[in-house]
Amino acid sequence: MDASVSFFGNGRFFYCSRKEIKGVIYGVRVEDIEEPVMQEIRYLDKLIDELAKGKAMEKILREPAK
């Protein structure tokens, strides 16, 4: 099995509402990517990009602050 499929297929490392992460990364809308593994990679890219810009995790993941 391909290592990336194994990693992303595991699923326990990912936020369950990650599909709510919207936006453009590398000129492509994350929500429009059809290949499941590539979409999972871009969700991580988008998350890292937003964190690097200083955006709060609660805003990125759209959950109330604790």
PDB file of N, CA, C, O and CB in Angstrom:
ATOM      1  N   MET A   1       0.842  -1.180   0.000  1.00  0.00           N
ATOM      2  CA  MET A   1       0.000   0.000   0.000  1.00  0.00           C
ATOM      3  C   MET A   1       0.885   1.241   0.000  1.00  0.00           C
ATOM      4  O   MET A   1       1.903   1.289   0.691  1.00  0.00           O
ATOM      5  CB  MET A   1      -0.957  -0.001   1.218  1.00  0.00           C
ATOM      6  N   ASP A   2       0.495   2.224  -0.768  1.00  0.00           N
ATOM      7  CA  ASP A   2       1.198   3.492  -0.857  1.00  0.00           C
ATOM      8  C   ASP A   2       1.197   4.153   0.529  1.00  0.00           C
ATOM      9  O   ASP A   2       0.171   4.167   1.209  1.00  0.00           O
ATOM     10  CB  ASP A   2       0.540   4.423  -1.929  1.00  0.00           C
ATOM     11  N   ALA A   3       2.339   4.696   0.941  1.00  0.00           N
ATOM     12  CA  ALA A   3       2.470   5.300   2.271  1.00  0.00           C
ATOM     13  C   ALA A   3       1.495   6.456   2.469  1.00  0.00           C
ATOM     14  O   ALA A   3       0.937   6.595   3.558  1.00  0.00           O
ATOM     15  CB  ALA A   3       3.897   5.790   2.487  1.00  0.00           C
ATOM     16  N   SER A   4       1.270   7.289   1.451  1.00  0.00           N
ATOM     17  CA  SER A   4       0.356   8.415   1.612  1.00  0.00           C
ATOM     18  C   SER A   4      -1.078   7.938   1.800  1.00  0.00           C
ATOM     19  O   SER A   4      -1.822   8.515   2.593  1.00  0.00           O
ATOM     20  CB  SER A   4       0.444   9.347   0.406  1.00  0.00           C
ATOM     21  N   VAL A   5      -1.474   6.896   1.085  1.00  0.00           N
ATOM     22  CA  VAL A   5      -2.817   6.360   1.241  1.00  0.00           C
ATOM     23  C   VAL A   5      -2.970   5.779   2.642  1.00  0.00           C
ATOM     24  O   VAL A   5      -4.010   5.955   3.276  1.00  0.00           O
ATOM     25  CB  VAL A   5      -3.113   5.287   0.165  1.00  0.00           C
ATOM     26  N   SER A   6      -1.949   5.094   3.124  1.00  0.00           N
ATOM     27  CA  SER A   6      -1.985   4.531   4.471  1.00  0.00           C
ATOM     28  C   SER A   6      -2.091   5.642   5.515  1.00  0.00           C
ATOM     29  O   SER A   6      -2.896   5.540   6.441  1.00  0.00           O
ATOM     30  CB  SER A   6      -0.733   3.671   4.729  1.00  0.00           C
ATOM     31  N   PHE A   7      -1.302   6.686   5.381  1.00  0.00           N
ATOM     32  CA  PHE A   7      -1.305   7.800   6.324  1.00  0.00           C
ATOM     33  C   PHE A   7      -2.652   8.500   6.341  1.00  0.00           C
ATOM     34  O   PHE A   7      -3.236   8.692   7.408  1.00  0.00           O
ATOM     35  CB  PHE A   7      -0.205   8.796   5.978  1.00  0.00           C
ATOM     36  N   PHE A   8      -3.152   8.885   5.177  1.00  0.00           N
ATOM     37  CA  PHE A   8      -4.412   9.609   5.110  1.00  0.00           C
ATOM     38  C   PHE A   8      -5.610   8.698   5.332  1.00  0.00           C
ATOM     39  O   PHE A   8      -6.646   9.149   5.821  1.00  0.00           O
ATOM     40  CB  PHE A   8      -4.537  10.303   3.777  1.00  0.00           C
ATOM     41  N   GLY A   9      -5.484   7.438   4.984  1.00  0.00           N
ATOM     42  CA  GLY A   9      -6.571   6.494   5.175  1.00  0.00           C
ATOM     43  C   GLY A   9      -6.830   6.177   6.630  1.00  0.00           C
ATOM     44  O   GLY A   9      -7.935   5.778   6.998  1.00  0.00           O
ATOM     45  N   ASN A  10      -5.813   6.353   7.460  1.00  0.00           N
ATOM     46  CA  ASN A  10      -5.943   6.079   8.881  1.00  0.00           C
ATOM     47  C   ASN A  10      -7.008   6.956   9.510  1.00  0.00           C
ATOM     48  O   ASN A  10      -7.846   6.468  10.268  1.00  0.00           O
ATOM     49  CB  ASN A  10      -4.614   6.285   9.585  1.00  0.00           C
ATOM     50  N   GLY A  11      -6.986   8.245   9.203  1.00  0.00           N
ATOM     51  CA  GLY A  11      -8.029   9.167   9.587  1.00  0.00           C
ATOM     52  C   GLY A  11      -8.050   9.643  11.024  1.00  0.00           C
ATOM     53  O   GLY A  11      -8.705  10.648  11.302  1.00  0.00           O
ATOM     54  N   ARG A  12      -7.389   9.001  11.938  1.00  0.00           N
ATOM     55  CA  ARG A  12      -7.516   9.419  13.324  1.00  0.00           C
ATOM     56  C   ARG A  12      -6.705  10.664  13.659  1.00  0.00           C
ATOM     57  O   ARG A  12      -6.850  11.212  14.752  1.00  0.00           O
ATOM     58  CB  ARG A  12      -7.102   8.303  14.219  1.00  0.00           C
ATOM     59  N   PHE A  13      -5.860  11.119  12.750  1.00  0.00           N
ATOM     60  CA  PHE A  13      -5.053  12.312  13.009  1.00  0.00           C
ATOM     61  C   PHE A  13      -5.723  13.592  12.538  1.00  0.00           C
ATOM     62  O   PHE A  13      -5.181  14.679  12.739  1.00  0.00           O
ATOM     63  CB  PHE A  13      -3.713  12.178  12.343  1.00  0.00           C
ATOM     64  N   PHE A  14      -6.886  13.486  11.918  1.00  0.00           N
ATOM     65  CA  PHE A  14      -7.488  14.637  11.266  1.00  0.00           C
ATOM     66  C   PHE A  14      -8.746  15.122  11.955  1.00  0.00           C
ATOM     67  O   PHE A  14      -9.518  14.339  12.509  1.00  0.00           O
ATOM     68  CB  PHE A  14      -7.796  14.308   9.849  1.00  0.00           C
ATOM     69  N   TYR A  15      -8.932  16.413  11.908  1.00  0.00           N
ATOM     70  CA  TYR A  15     -10.115  17.061  12.432  1.00  0.00           C
ATOM     71  C   TYR A  15     -11.320  16.603  11.621  1.00  0.00           C
ATOM     72  O   TYR A  15     -11.286  16.627  10.391  1.00  0.00           O
ATOM     73  CB  TYR A  15      -9.969  18.602  12.398  1.00  0.00           C
ATOM     74  N   CYS A  16     -12.380  16.188  12.299  1.00  0.00           N
ATOM     75  CA  CYS A  16     -13.525  15.582  11.610  1.00  0.00           C
ATOM     76  C   CYS A  16     -14.259  16.563  10.700  1.00  0.00           C
ATOM     77  O   CYS A  16     -14.907  16.129   9.747  1.00  0.00           O
ATOM     78  CB  CYS A  16     -14.494  15.021  12.625  1.00  0.00           C
ATOM     79  N   SER A  17     -14.182  17.859  10.957  1.00  0.00           N
ATOM     80  CA  SER A  17     -14.869  18.847  10.120  1.00  0.00           C
ATOM     81  C   SER A  17     -13.921  19.513   9.137  1.00  0.00           C
ATOM     82  O   SER A  17     -14.181  20.628   8.686  1.00  0.00           O
ATOM     83  CB  SER A  17     -15.530  19.905  10.990  1.00  0.00           C
ATOM     84  N   ARG A  18     -12.837  18.852   8.805  1.00  0.00           N
ATOM     85  CA  ARG A  18     -11.850  19.463   7.906  1.00  0.00           C
ATOM     86  C   ARG A  18     -12.435  19.812   6.552  1.00  0.00           C
ATOM     87  O   ARG A  18     -11.916  20.689   5.862  1.00  0.00           O
ATOM     88  CB  ARG A  18     -10.672  18.537   7.719  1.00  0.00           C
ATOM     89  N   LYS A  19     -13.508  19.140   6.160  1.00  0.00           N
ATOM     90  CA  LYS A  19     -14.124  19.429   4.866  1.00  0.00           C
ATOM     91  C   LYS A  19     -14.765  20.814   4.842  1.00  0.00           C
ATOM     92  O   LYS A  19     -15.142  21.308   3.780  1.00  0.00           O
ATOM     93  CB  LYS A  19     -15.168  18.369   4.534  1.00  0.00           C
ATOM     94  N   GLU A  20     -14.887  21.435   6.006  1.00  0.00           N
ATOM     95  CA  GLU A  20     -15.387  22.807   6.076  1.00  0.00           C
ATOM     96  C   GLU A  20     -14.290  23.825   5.778  1.00  0.00           C
ATOM     97  O   GLU A  20     -14.579  25.008   5.599  1.00  0.00           O
ATOM     98  CB  GLU A  20     -15.984  23.079   7.451  1.00  0.00           C
ATOM     99  N   ILE A  21     -13.049  23.384   5.722  1.00  0.00           N
ATOM    100  CA  ILE A  21     -11.945  24.283   5.384  1.00  0.00           C
ATOM    101  C   ILE A  21     -12.081  24.631   3.904  1.00  0.00           C
ATOM    102  O   ILE A  21     -12.048  23.750   3.045  1.00  0.00           O
ATOM    103  CB  ILE A  21     -10.538  23.626   5.696  1.00  0.00           C
ATOM    104  N   LYS A  22     -12.231  25.906   3.619  1.00  0.00           N
ATOM    105  CA  LYS A  22     -12.432  26.381   2.252  1.00  0.00           C
ATOM    106  C   LYS A  22     -11.309  27.334   1.886  1.00  0.00           C
ATOM    107  O   LYS A  22     -10.622  27.866   2.758  1.00  0.00           O
ATOM    108  CB  LYS A  22     -13.811  27.074   2.096  1.00  0.00           C
ATOM    109  N   GLY A  23     -11.130  27.542   0.601  1.00  0.00           N
ATOM    110  CA  GLY A  23     -10.165  28.530   0.159  1.00  0.00           C
ATOM    111  C   GLY A  23      -9.288  28.029  -0.965  1.00  0.00           C
ATOM    112  O   GLY A  23      -9.468  26.930  -1.488  1.00  0.00           O
ATOM    113  N   VAL A  24      -8.332  28.871  -1.319  1.00  0.00           N
ATOM    114  CA  VAL A  24      -7.433  28.591  -2.438  1.00  0.00           C
ATOM    115  C   VAL A  24      -6.040  28.333  -1.901  1.00  0.00           C
ATOM    116  O   VAL A  24      -5.532  29.078  -1.063  1.00  0.00           O
ATOM    117  CB  VAL A  24      -7.421  29.762  -3.457  1.00  0.00           C
ATOM    118  N   ILE A  25      -5.438  27.281  -2.390  1.00  0.00           N
ATOM    119  CA  ILE A  25      -4.046  26.981  -2.062  1.00  0.00           C
ATOM    120  C   ILE A  25      -3.366  26.588  -3.358  1.00  0.00           C
ATOM    121  O   ILE A  25      -3.849  25.710  -4.073  1.00  0.00           O
ATOM    122  CB  ILE A  25      -3.926  25.841  -0.974  1.00  0.00           C
ATOM    123  N   TYR A  26      -2.266  27.219  -3.663  1.00  0.00           N
ATOM    124  CA  TYR A  26      -1.545  27.001  -4.922  1.00  0.00           C
ATOM    125  C   TYR A  26      -2.442  27.217  -6.133  1.00  0.00           C
ATOM    126  O   TYR A  26      -2.307  26.526  -7.143  1.00  0.00           O
ATOM    127  CB  TYR A  26      -0.962  25.594  -4.958  1.00  0.00           C
ATOM    128  N   GLY A  27      -3.355  28.175  -6.030  1.00  0.00           N
ATOM    129  CA  GLY A  27      -4.219  28.531  -7.154  1.00  0.00           C
ATOM    130  C   GLY A  27      -5.381  27.596  -7.414  1.00  0.00           C
ATOM    131  O   GLY A  27      -6.054  27.717  -8.437  1.00  0.00           O
ATOM    132  N   VAL A  28      -5.628  26.666  -6.507  1.00  0.00           N
ATOM    133  CA  VAL A  28      -6.717  25.699  -6.687  1.00  0.00           C
ATOM    134  C   VAL A  28      -7.627  25.752  -5.463  1.00  0.00           C
ATOM    135  O   VAL A  28      -7.139  25.768  -4.333  1.00  0.00           O
ATOM    136  CB  VAL A  28      -6.159  24.248  -6.905  1.00  0.00           C
ATOM    137  N   ARG A  29      -8.932  25.779  -5.672  1.00  0.00           N
ATOM    138  CA  ARG A  29      -9.880  25.754  -4.566  1.00  0.00           C
ATOM    139  C   ARG A  29      -9.839  24.380  -3.904  1.00  0.00           C
ATOM    140  O   ARG A  29     -10.027  23.362  -4.570  1.00  0.00           O
ATOM    141  CB  ARG A  29     -11.317  26.092  -5.054  1.00  0.00           C
ATOM    142  N   VAL A  30      -9.596  24.350  -2.609  1.00  0.00           N
ATOM    143  CA  VAL A  30      -9.471  23.099  -1.860  1.00  0.00           C
ATOM    144  C   VAL A  30     -10.727  22.246  -2.004  1.00  0.00           C
ATOM    145  O   VAL A  30     -10.641  21.032  -2.191  1.00  0.00           O
ATOM    146  CB  VAL A  30      -9.197  23.387  -0.379  1.00  0.00           C
ATOM    147  N   GLU A  31     -11.880  22.874  -1.917  1.00  0.00           N
ATOM    148  CA  GLU A  31     -13.135  22.134  -1.963  1.00  0.00           C
ATOM    149  C   GLU A  31     -13.459  21.556  -3.345  1.00  0.00           C
ATOM    150  O   GLU A  31     -14.351  20.715  -3.461  1.00  0.00           O
ATOM    151  CB  GLU A  31     -14.254  23.028  -1.527  1.00  0.00           C
ATOM    152  N   ASP A  32     -12.755  21.988  -4.385  1.00  0.00           N
ATOM    153  CA  ASP A  32     -13.010  21.494  -5.746  1.00  0.00           C
ATOM    154  C   ASP A  32     -12.100  20.349  -6.175  1.00  0.00           C
ATOM    155  O   ASP A  32     -12.277  19.803  -7.264  1.00  0.00           O
ATOM    156  CB  ASP A  32     -12.862  22.619  -6.719  1.00  0.00           C
ATOM    157  N   ILE A  33     -11.138  19.976  -5.351  1.00  0.00           N
ATOM    158  CA  ILE A  33     -10.206  18.900  -5.698  1.00  0.00           C
ATOM    159  C   ILE A  33     -10.935  17.568  -5.611  1.00  0.00           C
ATOM    160  O   ILE A  33     -11.555  17.257  -4.594  1.00  0.00           O
ATOM    161  CB  ILE A  33      -8.960  18.908  -4.761  1.00  0.00           C
ATOM    162  N   GLU A  34     -10.859  16.782  -6.681  1.00  0.00           N
ATOM    163  CA  GLU A  34     -11.595  15.522  -6.748  1.00  0.00           C
ATOM    164  C   GLU A  34     -10.814  14.331  -6.207  1.00  0.00           C
ATOM    165  O   GLU A  34     -11.415  13.418  -5.641  1.00  0.00           O
ATOM    166  CB  GLU A  34     -11.991  15.250  -8.164  1.00  0.00           C
ATOM    167  N   GLU A  35      -9.503  14.314  -6.365  1.00  0.00           N
ATOM    168  CA  GLU A  35      -8.674  13.205  -5.893  1.00  0.00           C
ATOM    169  C   GLU A  35      -8.619  13.244  -4.360  1.00  0.00           C
ATOM    170  O   GLU A  35      -8.109  14.216  -3.803  1.00  0.00           O
ATOM    171  CB  GLU A  35      -7.230  13.279  -6.508  1.00  0.00           C
ATOM    172  N   PRO A  36      -9.127  12.220  -3.661  1.00  0.00           N
ATOM    173  CA  PRO A  36      -9.207  12.248  -2.195  1.00  0.00           C
ATOM    174  C   PRO A  36      -7.875  12.454  -1.475  1.00  0.00           C
ATOM    175  O   PRO A  36      -7.811  13.238  -0.528  1.00  0.00           O
ATOM    176  CB  PRO A  36      -9.810  10.981  -1.721  1.00  0.00           C
ATOM    177  N   VAL A  37      -6.832  11.784  -1.890  1.00  0.00           N
ATOM    178  CA  VAL A  37      -5.539  11.939  -1.218  1.00  0.00           C
ATOM    179  C   VAL A  37      -4.997  13.345  -1.432  1.00  0.00           C
ATOM    180  O   VAL A  37      -4.481  13.953  -0.495  1.00  0.00           O
ATOM    181  CB  VAL A  37      -4.527  10.893  -1.731  1.00  0.00           C
ATOM    182  N   MET A  38      -5.104  13.869  -2.641  1.00  0.00           N
ATOM    183  CA  MET A  38      -4.630  15.226  -2.922  1.00  0.00           C
ATOM    184  C   MET A  38      -5.445  16.242  -2.129  1.00  0.00           C
ATOM    185  O   MET A  38      -4.892  17.233  -1.653  1.00  0.00           O
ATOM    186  CB  MET A  38      -4.714  15.533  -4.434  1.00  0.00           C
ATOM    187  N   GLN A  39      -6.734  16.017  -1.980  1.00  0.00           N
ATOM    188  CA  GLN A  39      -7.557  16.935  -1.200  1.00  0.00           C
ATOM    189  C   GLN A  39      -7.125  16.931   0.271  1.00  0.00           C
ATOM    190  O   GLN A  39      -7.062  17.990   0.895  1.00  0.00           O
ATOM    191  CB  GLN A  39      -9.048  16.557  -1.324  1.00  0.00           C
ATOM    192  N   GLU A  40      -6.833  15.772   0.821  1.00  0.00           N
ATOM    193  CA  GLU A  40      -6.355  15.693   2.205  1.00  0.00           C
ATOM    194  C   GLU A  40      -5.038  16.448   2.363  1.00  0.00           C
ATOM    195  O   GLU A  40      -4.835  17.135   3.364  1.00  0.00           O
ATOM    196  CB  GLU A  40      -6.178  14.223   2.633  1.00  0.00           C
ATOM    197  N   ILE A  41      -4.153  16.326   1.391  1.00  0.00           N
ATOM    198  CA  ILE A  41      -2.871  17.045   1.420  1.00  0.00           C
ATOM    199  C   ILE A  41      -3.119  18.546   1.403  1.00  0.00           C
ATOM    200  O   ILE A  41      -2.482  19.290   2.149  1.00  0.00           O
ATOM    201  CB  ILE A  41      -1.977  16.633   0.220  1.00  0.00           C
ATOM    202  N   ARG A  42      -4.029  18.991   0.567  1.00  0.00           N
ATOM    203  CA  ARG A  42      -4.309  20.426   0.455  1.00  0.00           C
ATOM    204  C   ARG A  42      -4.999  20.968   1.695  1.00  0.00           C
ATOM    205  O   ARG A  42      -4.800  22.130   2.046  1.00  0.00           O
ATOM    206  CB  ARG A  42      -5.166  20.701  -0.768  1.00  0.00           C
ATOM    207  N   TYR A  43      -5.820  20.138   2.378  1.00  0.00           N
ATOM    208  CA  TYR A  43      -6.390  20.574   3.651  1.00  0.00           C
ATOM    209  C   TYR A  43      -5.258  20.891   4.629  1.00  0.00           C
ATOM    210  O   TYR A  43      -5.299  21.911   5.317  1.00  0.00           O
ATOM    211  CB  TYR A  43      -7.338  19.486   4.238  1.00  0.00           C
ATOM    212  N   LEU A  44      -4.263  20.033   4.690  1.00  0.00           N
ATOM    213  CA  LEU A  44      -3.114  20.275   5.570  1.00  0.00           C
ATOM    214  C   LEU A  44      -2.339  21.512   5.122  1.00  0.00           C
ATOM    215  O   LEU A  44      -1.922  22.316   5.956  1.00  0.00           O
ATOM    216  CB  LEU A  44      -2.184  19.048   5.592  1.00  0.00           C
ATOM    217  N   ASP A  45      -2.143  21.670   3.818  1.00  0.00           N
ATOM    218  CA  ASP A  45      -1.457  22.856   3.297  1.00  0.00           C
ATOM    219  C   ASP A  45      -2.184  24.122   3.719  1.00  0.00           C
ATOM    220  O   ASP A  45      -1.562  25.087   4.163  1.00  0.00           O
ATOM    221  CB  ASP A  45      -1.350  22.794   1.766  1.00  0.00           C
ATOM    222  N   LYS A  46      -3.495  24.114   3.578  1.00  0.00           N
ATOM    223  CA  LYS A  46      -4.305  25.290   3.910  1.00  0.00           C
ATOM    224  C   LYS A  46      -4.226  25.579   5.406  1.00  0.00           C
ATOM    225  O   LYS A  46      -4.101  26.735   5.811  1.00  0.00           O
ATOM    226  CB  LYS A  46      -5.775  25.080   3.480  1.00  0.00           C
ATOM    227  N   LEU A  47      -4.299  24.544   6.216  1.00  0.00           N
ATOM    228  CA  LEU A  47      -4.207  24.708   7.658  1.00  0.00           C
ATOM    229  C   LEU A  47      -2.866  25.331   8.045  1.00  0.00           C
ATOM    230  O   LEU A  47      -2.824  26.279   8.829  1.00  0.00           O
ATOM    231  CB  LEU A  47      -4.395  23.359   8.362  1.00  0.00           C
ATOM    232  N   ILE A  48      -1.795  24.810   7.509  1.00  0.00           N
ATOM    233  CA  ILE A  48      -0.452  25.321   7.803  1.00  0.00           C
ATOM    234  C   ILE A  48      -0.291  26.754   7.304  1.00  0.00           C
ATOM    235  O   ILE A  48       0.298  27.591   7.988  1.00  0.00           O
ATOM    236  CB  ILE A  48       0.619  24.417   7.166  1.00  0.00           C
ATOM    237  N   ASP A  49      -0.810  27.033   6.123  1.00  0.00           N
ATOM    238  CA  ASP A  49      -0.737  28.377   5.553  1.00  0.00           C
ATOM    239  C   ASP A  49      -1.446  29.389   6.451  1.00  0.00           C
ATOM    240  O   ASP A  49      -0.913  30.466   6.717  1.00  0.00           O
ATOM    241  CB  ASP A  49      -1.351  28.397   4.145  1.00  0.00           C
ATOM    242  N   GLU A  50      -2.640  29.044   6.915  1.00  0.00           N
ATOM    243  CA  GLU A  50      -3.394  29.949   7.780  1.00  0.00           C
ATOM    244  C   GLU A  50      -2.710  30.135   9.135  1.00  0.00           C
ATOM    245  O   GLU A  50      -2.683  31.242   9.672  1.00  0.00           O
ATOM    246  CB  GLU A  50      -4.814  29.423   7.981  1.00  0.00           C
ATOM    247  N   LEU A  51      -2.163  29.061   9.682  1.00  0.00           N
ATOM    248  CA  LEU A  51      -1.432  29.172  10.945  1.00  0.00           C
ATOM    249  C   LEU A  51      -0.199  30.060  10.786  1.00  0.00           C
ATOM    250  O   LEU A  51       0.112  30.856  11.672  1.00  0.00           O
ATOM    251  CB  LEU A  51      -1.020  27.779  11.450  1.00  0.00           C
ATOM    252  N   ALA A  52       0.495  29.925   9.673  1.00  0.00           N
ATOM    253  CA  ALA A  52       1.694  30.736   9.413  1.00  0.00           C
ATOM    254  C   ALA A  52       1.346  32.218   9.299  1.00  0.00           C
ATOM    255  O   ALA A  52       2.174  33.077   9.603  1.00  0.00           O
ATOM    256  CB  ALA A  52       2.392  30.263   8.126  1.00  0.00           C
ATOM    257  N   LYS A  53       0.141  32.514   8.869  1.00  0.00           N
ATOM    258  CA  LYS A  53      -0.308  33.908   8.770  1.00  0.00           C
ATOM    259  C   LYS A  53      -0.750  34.455  10.114  1.00  0.00           C
ATOM    260  O   LYS A  53      -1.063  35.641  10.228  1.00  0.00           O
ATOM    261  CB  LYS A  53      -1.447  34.028   7.772  1.00  0.00           C
ATOM    262  N   GLY A  54      -0.781  33.601  11.138  1.00  0.00           N
ATOM    263  CA  GLY A  54      -1.155  34.040  12.476  1.00  0.00           C
ATOM    264  C   GLY A  54      -2.624  33.896  12.804  1.00  0.00           C
ATOM    265  O   GLY A  54      -3.075  34.400  13.833  1.00  0.00           O
ATOM    266  N   LYS A  55      -3.369  33.233  11.970  1.00  0.00           N
ATOM    267  CA  LYS A  55      -4.794  33.049  12.221  1.00  0.00           C
ATOM    268  C   LYS A  55      -4.989  32.029  13.345  1.00  0.00           C
ATOM    269  O   LYS A  55      -4.264  31.037  13.417  1.00  0.00           O
ATOM    270  CB  LYS A  55      -5.526  32.591  10.930  1.00  0.00           C
ATOM    271  N   ALA A  56      -5.959  32.272  14.214  1.00  0.00           N
ATOM    272  CA  ALA A  56      -6.224  31.380  15.347  1.00  0.00           C
ATOM    273  C   ALA A  56      -6.799  30.050  14.863  1.00  0.00           C
ATOM    274  O   ALA A  56      -7.587  30.006  13.918  1.00  0.00           O
ATOM    275  CB  ALA A  56      -7.193  32.047  16.345  1.00  0.00           C
ATOM    276  N   MET A  57      -6.393  28.974  15.525  1.00  0.00           N
ATOM    277  CA  MET A  57      -6.863  27.638  15.158  1.00  0.00           C
ATOM    278  C   MET A  57      -8.386  27.555  15.210  1.00  0.00           C
ATOM    279  O   MET A  57      -8.991  26.902  14.358  1.00  0.00           O
ATOM    280  CB  MET A  57      -6.247  26.585  16.086  1.00  0.00           C
ATOM    281  N   GLU A  58      -9.017  28.198  16.186  1.00  0.00           N
ATOM    282  CA  GLU A  58     -10.478  28.162  16.298  1.00  0.00           C
ATOM    283  C   GLU A  58     -11.147  28.748  15.065  1.00  0.00           C
ATOM    284  O   GLU A  58     -12.187  28.257  14.625  1.00  0.00           O
ATOM    285  CB  GLU A  58     -10.934  28.916  17.541  1.00  0.00           C
ATOM    286  N   LYS A  59     -10.548  29.804  14.505  1.00  0.00           N
ATOM    287  CA  LYS A  59     -11.121  30.412  13.303  1.00  0.00           C
ATOM    288  C   LYS A  59     -10.926  29.523  12.079  1.00  0.00           C
ATOM    289  O   LYS A  59     -11.817  29.419  11.236  1.00  0.00           O
ATOM    290  CB  LYS A  59     -10.496  31.783  13.056  1.00  0.00           C
ATOM    291  N   ILE A  60      -9.783  28.896  11.982  1.00  0.00           N
ATOM    292  CA  ILE A  60      -9.502  28.028  10.845  1.00  0.00           C
ATOM    293  C   ILE A  60     -10.447  26.822  10.857  1.00  0.00           C
ATOM    294  O   ILE A  60     -11.009  26.444   9.829  1.00  0.00           O
ATOM    295  CB  ILE A  60      -8.026  27.563  10.869  1.00  0.00           C
ATOM    296  N   LEU A  61     -10.607  26.233  12.036  1.00  0.00           N
ATOM    297  CA  LEU A  61     -11.433  25.031  12.163  1.00  0.00           C
ATOM    298  C   LEU A  61     -12.892  25.347  12.455  1.00  0.00           C
ATOM    299  O   LEU A  61     -13.720  24.443  12.564  1.00  0.00           O
ATOM    300  CB  LEU A  61     -10.886  24.143  13.251  1.00  0.00           C
ATOM    301  N   ARG A  62     -13.205  26.640  12.583  1.00  0.00           N
ATOM    302  CA  ARG A  62     -14.574  27.100  12.785  1.00  0.00           C
ATOM    303  C   ARG A  62     -15.218  26.479  14.013  1.00  0.00           C
ATOM    304  O   ARG A  62     -16.326  25.947  13.956  1.00  0.00           O
ATOM    305  CB  ARG A  62     -15.406  26.792  11.566  1.00  0.00           C
ATOM    306  N   GLU A  63     -14.508  26.558  15.108  1.00  0.00           N
ATOM    307  CA  GLU A  63     -15.063  26.069  16.363  1.00  0.00           C
ATOM    308  C   GLU A  63     -14.940  27.165  17.406  1.00  0.00           C
ATOM    309  O   GLU A  63     -14.046  28.007  17.315  1.00  0.00           O
ATOM    310  CB  GLU A  63     -14.347  24.772  16.833  1.00  0.00           C
ATOM    311  N   PRO A  64     -15.825  27.168  18.394  1.00  0.00           N
ATOM    312  CA  PRO A  64     -15.772  28.215  19.413  1.00  0.00           C
ATOM    313  C   PRO A  64     -14.489  28.143  20.234  1.00  0.00           C
ATOM    314  O   PRO A  64     -13.954  27.062  20.480  1.00  0.00           O
ATOM    315  CB  PRO A  64     -16.978  28.112  20.331  1.00  0.00           C
ATOM    316  N   ALA A  65     -14.006  29.310  20.653  1.00  0.00           N
ATOM    317  CA  ALA A  65     -12.813  29.365  21.505  1.00  0.00           C
ATOM    318  C   ALA A  65     -13.133  28.749  22.860  1.00  0.00           C
ATOM    319  O   ALA A  65     -14.252  28.863  23.361  1.00  0.00           O
ATOM    320  CB  ALA A  65     -12.312  30.829  21.674  1.00  0.00           C
ATOM    321  N   LYS A  66     -12.132  28.095  23.445  1.00  0.00           N
ATOM    322  CA  LYS A  66     -12.359  27.430  24.747  1.00  0.00           C
ATOM    323  C   LYS A  66     -11.793  28.245  25.860  1.00  0.00           C
ATOM    324  O   LYS A  66     -11.885  27.852  27.023  1.00  0.00           O
ATOM    325  CB  LYS A  66     -11.743  26.035  24.774  1.00  0.00           C
TER     326      LYS A  66
END
